[in-house]
Amino acid sequence: MLHDPGSYSPPQDYEEIKLSGKEQDVLRSLGSELAAISALGCHKETAELWRRVNDLESVRPVVWINEIPWHEMNVDNELTPGTTHPWAQELETRLRRTIYQWRHMPGDMVVNDYIECPLVIHSTDFGIHEEVDVAKTDASNEIISRHFHIQISKMEDVDKIKMPIVTHNEKMTELAYSTMQDIFKDVMPVKKVGQTHIWFTPWDYLIRWTGVQEAMYALYEDPDMVNAAVERMTDAWMIELDQFVQQNLLYLDCDNTRIGSGGYGYTNQLPGKPFKQGQVKPHNMWGCSNAQVFSEVSPEMHWEFALRHDFRWLERWGLTYYGCCEPLQGKMDLMRKIPNLRKISVSPWNNYERILPDMNGQYVASIKPNPAIFVDEVFSPELARDNLRKAVDAGGDFSHIEFIMKDISTVRYRPQNLWLWSEIAMDVARRAEKK
């Protein structure tokens, strides 16, 4: 995650990475298992399915699961770490989760034939972080309830938002890369990967500093302050992006990189032209935006306080994704103003029969089935199947659909229900294949 509005992360730095023989063996063993998975021929076929959906040539809907409650997933110690070094444990967790998802709930998952070594990039963020009271129902769950303390309430407070400074710790990147090469030599290639898709979402940040209810009142009571805050956030992201370009830190995301709040980015339309290998620019990549808190805001106010500001950001990218949890039915006229828009989020709060016909096959419908289905005392396969079928039927023959199960706060420590949902979704998707 590039930014965390809840806290500040200092730059990662180690003088050296010393791992025990046991830790190296654990990582090497996981690498071998991942290499065997990545060698399967199905990944190219699945990538082509995603490509066809994203290029509006879909054969059938595609399926992916994300934002998983990993603290509830550990079965037979599949996710239990065997390393203790912080750097090693972060890498181990990434490998274990990839293998686990492939084993139990792959959907239309694509596994790379290399292991990523992320460039050690740091941003100073926006100079302001949430001050919050927290309530938890499960100490192990990262999903919590928050009560925000107000830090921006008047025009002069907007200056609290600072412009980010981006740095690349090349020494740390080389240290991590050489360590990974030593561990995975003769097992699996290691590839340096820069900054891929960027989650641009000014309103997700602003409400943590203004308060949710207070922000909604301010749309009426202090519109100048609201517009100034959104504009300053956009300035900050743009300045940060310029630094990524200047330092050549961007990396293509037209692959199995997550795009927006949806699925993979495979497309023949990117990187597009002009493109020079090793010098990725924003117009070679996917962009995104959303305004989740605007669920009940009118189209006119959605434009005034969100989308018109977003245009400066969105126009820099080759293709874009819009939306997250906010229902966008009734706002398709706004969506059509975005010239490079390709994917639109269809959250559980949308009416499929309204929004999907209005999309008319011109966009990918990034459908988010309701994860509340896992909270019921007894999981209902019939209810899960019916919800997916309704989306397929509402979309008709001209729709292009990705089913993204996300925002899964809990499965009540019954991971098998999520595995079953994956099977059901794949069955619905395959039955919907276009003839």
N, C-alpha and C positions, 0 to 999 in steps of 0.2 A: 504494500500500500504506500503510495507516494506521500500522502498526507494523513495525519490523524488529528482531527479537530479536538480530540480529548486530551492530548498530551504532546509533549515535545520529545522527539527521539534524538539523542546526540549522535554524532557521526560514529559509525562502526569502525573500530580500529584494533588490530592486534599486531604486536611486534613479530609474532610467529604463531603458527598453528601447530601445536604439538599434540598428536593423537597417539593413544596406546595401540598396540598391535590388535587388541580385541576390537577397539573402535574402528580401525581400518577394515578389519574383517567384516564387521557388521555392515558397513557402508558398501564394501565390495560385493558382498552377498546380495544386498538389495539391488545394486547396479546390475548384477548378473540376471536377477529375476526380471528387472525392468527391460533389459536388453532382449530377453526371450519374448516378452510381450510385444515390444516395438517391432520385432522382426516378422510378426504376423502380417500376412498380406492384406488383411481386412482394412487396415488403417488408410491405405490409399483410396479404397472404395468409399469408405466413410467420409474422408475429406472431400471427395468429389460430390457426395450428397449435400454436404454443407455448402460447397461452392455453388451448386445449382440452386439451392434455396436463396442464397445471398445475391445471386445474379438473376433472380426472378425467373429461373428455368426449372423450378423444383419438380422432383419426382414424387416425393412424399414428405411429410413433416419429419423433422429431426428432433432428437431428445437429448437433454443434458441436465445434470443435477449439480447445483452449486450452493454455497453458503450452508454447509452441512454442520449440524451440531456434533462435531467430532468427539466431544467429551462423552457422548452417549454411544459411540460407535464401536468401541473396542470389544471385539469378540475373539476369544481364544488367544488373547495377547497379541493380535496382529498389529496393533498400534503402540504397543509398549516399547518405549525407547531402550536401546541397548548401548547408547553412548551418553557421555556426561558433559563433554566439552560443548559450550553454547553454540559455537559455529557448527560443529558436527551434528548436534542434536537438531538444529534448524534444518540442515540438509536431510538428515535421516527422516524427520517428520514429513518433509515434502515427498520423499521417495515412498515411504510407507503409505501415505494417503493416496498417492497415485495408484500404487499396486492394489490397495484395498478397494478403491472405487472400480478399477477394472475387474476385479474378482467378483464383486457383489452387485454393483449397480452402474454398469458402464453406459447404458443408453447408447448414444452415438458418439462415444468418447473416442478421441484420437490421441495416441501416445507417440511422442517424438522418438526418433532413433538416435537421440543424443541427450545428454544431461546439461541443463542450463547452468551457467555460472553467471549470475547477474553482476553487472558492473556495480561497484560500490558507490552509488550516487546519493548525495545528501542534499536536501533543501531545508533552508531555515524556516520554511512555512510562512505563515502570515502574521507572526508576532503576537498573536492573541489566541488563547486556548480557553476552552469551556471551564467555568467554575460551576460545580454541579453537586447536587445531593443525589445519592444513588440508592436504589432499592433492588434487592435480589430475592428471587425465589429458589434459586439453585446456585450455590457458591461456585460450581464448576462451569457454569454457563456464562459465555461472554456477552449474551444478550441480557441487558439490564434496563431498568426504568430510571429515567433521569428527571430531575427538576433543575432547570437552568437558572443561574444567577445572572441578572441583567448587567451587561457590560457596555452595550451600545443602545442608547436611548435618545440621543440628540445629535445634531449635525456635527458638532465638534468631536464626538466619540468616533466618528468614521475614520479619523486619522490614526486610531489605534491599529488599524489594519496596515501592516507593513509589506513592502515588496520583498519577495523571497530572493535569496542568493543560493545558487546551485554550485556544488563542487563535486568533482569526481576524484575519489581517492584511488589514484592509479596504482600506488604501492599495494594497497589492500586488495584491489582487484587481481593484481598479478600474484599475490600471495595465495589467495583463494583458488585461482586458476591452476597454479602449479601444484597445489596440494591435491586438487581434484584430479588432475592428470596423473599424478602418482598413484592415487587410490584406484582409479578406473582404467588404467592402462590395460590394454588387451581385453577390456570388458565392454566399454561403451565410450564413444567420443564425448568430449566436453566442449561446449561452445559458449563463448562470451555473448551475453545478451544485454543490450542497453535498455533504455526506457521505451516500453511498448505503449499500449493504450493508456490514456490519461483520463481519469474520472473527474470531469469538470462539472461541478455542481455547487454554484455559489450559495444557493438557498439552504443546502444541507448544513453549511457552516453558519450562515447568518442567524438562523433561528437558535443556534446554541449560544449566541452572544446577545441576541435581542429578546429571547423568549418566543415561544410559538404564538401564544395569544396576543402578546404585545406587538409582534410583527404584523399580525393580521389587522389589528387596530390601526397600526401606523400606515397601512396602505391608504386609509381614509384621512387619518389625522395629520400625518407628516410625510406626504408622498415625496417631497424633495429629499428628505433624509434617506428614505428607502432607496430611491433611485441613485443617490450618491453612493450608498453602501454597496449596491449591486455593481455599479460602474467601477468602484475601486477594487472590488474582488475580481472583476473581469480584467482590469489593468494588471493586477498581481499575477494572475494565471498567464496572461499574455507575456509579461516580462519574464516569468519563469520559463515559458516555452521558448522564447528567444534565446535564453541561455542554453537550453538543450540543443538548439540548432547550432549556436556558435561553438559549442564544445563537442559537436558531433556525437551526441549521446543517444539519439533516437534510433529505434530498431523497428523493422517492419512488423505489422500485426495482422497481415492478411493470411493468417494460419490458424492454429488452435489457441490463439490468444482470445480471452474473453473480451467482448465488445459491449460497452455500455453496461446495462444490467441484464444483458442477454447472453447469447451463445458465441460460437466461434466466428472468426473474421475471414474465413476463406472466400476469396473472390478473384476473378480474372481481371477485374477493373482496377486493381491496385497491384503494384505500386504506381501504375500509370506512367505518364510522361509529363515533364522531364524527370528522369531518374538516373542516378549514377550510383553504381554498386558501392556500398560502404559509406554513402553520404545521404542518409535518409532525411527527408524533409516532411513537414506536416502534410503537404498535399499528396504524399505517397501513402498516407495512413488513414485510419478511421478516427473520427472525433465523436463526441457525444455531449449531451446536456440533459438536464431535467429540472423540474421544480416540484418535488414531491409534496411539499406543504401546500401547494396550490390546488389541491383536490376539489375544493368547493369554491374556488375563485373563478370569476367570469372569464370568458375568452378575452374580453377587452382588457381586463386587469392582468391576465396572464401575459398578454403581449406587452403591456406598458411596463410591468415590473420584473419581467423575466426574459421572455423570448427576444425582444428587440435588443437587449443587452447581449444576449448569447450570440447574436449574429456575428459580432466581431470575431468570436472564437470559432464558431461553426464554419464560417466561410474559408477558414485556413486549411481544412481537411479535404481529402479526396472523396470520402463517403462519411455519412454521419448516422448516428443512432439517437433517438430522442425518447426520453421518458423513463420512469421507474415504477413507483407505486401509484402515482397520480392517475386517475381515470381520464383518458383523453377522448372518450366518446363526446361528440358535440364540439370538439376542438380541431377537427380535421382540416378546417379552413386555415387554421394557424399552421398546422403541420405542412401544408402544401406551400407555405411561404419559404420553407427551407429548401433551397435549390438542390443540395447534394444529399438529401435525406434518403436513406435506404431502409432502416429498421425502425419500427415504432413499438414501444412497450405496450402490452395489453395486460394490465394487472388484473387481479381477481375482482377488482371493483368496477370493471367494465361490463357492459352488456354485450356479449358476443354478437347477438343478432343486430345490434346497432352499429358497432364499430367495424366489424370485419367486412360487411358488404360495402361500407363507405370507403374502405381502403382499396377495394376494386382491383386487387392484384397488382397495384402500383408500388407496394411496399411489402417488406417482410413483417408479418405479425409475430412479435416476440411474446408469446402467450405464457403467462405465469399462473399455473394452477394454484389454487388456494392451499397453502401448507397446513392450514388448520385441520385438514383431514386427518392428520397424525395425532391430534390431541384427543380425539374421541376415545372412549373406553374400549370400543371394539373397532378396529380399522375395517372400512367397508370397501372392498375391491369394486363392487358394483357402482358406488358413488364416484370413485376415482375414474372408472372407465366412462361413466355417463358424462362427467364434466369434460373430459377430453373429446368425446364424440360430439358434444354440443358445439365445441369450437370448430371441429372439422366440418360439420354440417353447415354451420353459419358462414364459414369461409367460402364454401362452394368449390367448384372445379378450378377457379382461377386464383385461389389463395396460395400464399407461400408462408409456411408456418414453422416456427421453432417452439417446442415445448420446453420451458426452462423452469424446473422445480427449484425454488430458491427461498430465502428468508425463512429457513426451517429452524425455528427457535427450539423445538423439541420434537422427538419422536417417542417421548415417554420411556426412554431407554429400551425401545423395541426396534432396533435397526432393521430387523427383518421386514418390517412394514415398508420401509423406504426401498429395500431391495425389491419387494413385490411391486411397489408403484412403478419402478423402472421397467419391470417386465410387462406390466399392463400398458404403460405408455408406448413401449416399443411395439406391442401387438396392435394397438390402435393405429400407430404411425404406419406400420406395414400394411394394414388393411386399407389404409387411405391412399395407397400408391396409385398414381394416375395411370390410366390405361392408354 
